[in-house]
Amino acid sequence: MTKPKYKFVSSHTARRSFCTNAYNAGVPPHLIMAISGHKSEKVFYNYIKADSLRKAMQAADYSYFQ
């Protein structure tokens, strides 16, 4: 017997996906944290699944690094 895909996705998975996708889209972390309920940046950055290359590319968008 097979199950529909939504049966395999928990609210935790959806929350983590939202945080990661919003971060990767360039939404400032403090805004994501306000929506997701994270209280500390340390926990937030451990929570999202953003790789080092993605973080470097986002930093490169700022004129300070150019």
Secondary structure, DSSP 8 states (H G I E B T S, - for coil): ----GGGG--HHHHHHHHHHHHHHTT--HHHHHHHHT---HHHHHHHS---HHHHHHHHHTSGGG-
